[in-house]
Amino acid sequence: MPPVIEEQAEARLITEATDTFSVPVDLRYDAAVDPRTVHLTFPGGTDWAFGRDLLEGGLHSPTGHGAIRIWPCGRAQLVVERHSADGVEVVQFDNAPLIRFLDRTHGESRTSETTPA
């Protein structure tokens, strides 16, 4: 069984107020459960699950599917926007931890594709 890939990143919550603040976000990928999905878990247990390809695509150009919209912000940051019945939530990440996380997930998915069950 492939291991679960986990990383932690800091996200800046973007609000209507002029102040922003950072929160820790757990990044999680479990190829055994769904090799196409990544999870971002915020303090309090709020979990955003969406396609790994969506996160990757958003590093280079605006992309979105359903309630999630992702786009690059300059050369070193990424914005993730989530629409729900409660409104719109927007967070901004530095690219480096996301790229490191995605690289690890690809290494794992290649391993699980070549390893017999």
N, C-alpha and C positions, 0 to 999 in steps of 0.2 A: 504494500500500500504506500503511495507517495506521501511524503511528509506535508504538513500544512506550512505554508509560507506566511510569516508574520513580520511586519515592520511597524515602527511607530514614526509618525510625522507630526509636525506642527501645522495647524491650519489657522488662518486668520479669518474670523467671522466678520463678514461685511454686513453692516446694518445701515439703516437710515441715519443713525447718529453719526457724528463726526469721528467718534472714537471707534477703533477696532481693537479686538483682543484675540490673543492666541489661545488655542486649546489643543491638547494632545488628541491625535486621531490614530486608531489602530487600523492598519491595512492588513487584510487577510485574504488568502487564496488557498482553496482546498480543491485540488484537481480530482480527488476521489469523489467529491460531492458534485461539482460542476466545473469542468475545465475552462469554461468560457466566462465565468463570473468572478468579480472581485468585490470585496466588502470594505466599506469605510465605516468604522464604529466610533461614535462620538461619546464624550462623557455623558453618563446617564443611560447608556445603552442604545441610543438611536443608531440604527444600522441602515446605511444606504448600500444596496446591492445593484450592480449593473455590469454590463459587458466589459471585459478586459480590453477588447478592441476599441471600445468607446473611449476609455481612459487614454489608451495609446494614441488614438487619432487626435484627441484634444490637445496633445502636446505640440502638434504641428499646425492644426487649423481648427476653426470652429466646427463642432460636431454635436449631435444630439439625437436622442431617441426617447420617445415617451416623455417622462417627467424630468429627465436628466439632460442638461446642456453643459458642454465643456468647451473651453477655448483657451488658447495661450494668451498670456498677459505679459507682453515683452518677451525677452529671450530666456528668462530664467524662472518664470512663474506660470501657474495654471489656475484657472477659475473653474469651479464646479458649481452649477446652479441646479437646485432641485425644486420642482413645483409639486405642491400637494394641496389637499383641501384646506390645510392650515395656512397656506400662503407660499411665499418663495423664500428659500434659504440659499445663501451664497457664501462660499468659502474659497479662500485663495491659498494655494500651496506653493512652496518652492519646488522646482522640478526635480532637483537632485534625489531626494528620498523616493519620489514616485518612480523615477527612471531605475533606480537601484532595485526597488520592489518588483517592477515589471520585468527587469532582466532576470531576477531570481525566479519569477514565475515561469518564464520561458525556458530556463534551464531545467526546471522541474517538469514542465509539460513534455519536453524532449525526452527526458529520462523515462517518464511514465509511458510514452509511446513505444519505446524500444525495449522496455522491461516486460517479460511475460508475467501474466497474473498468476 
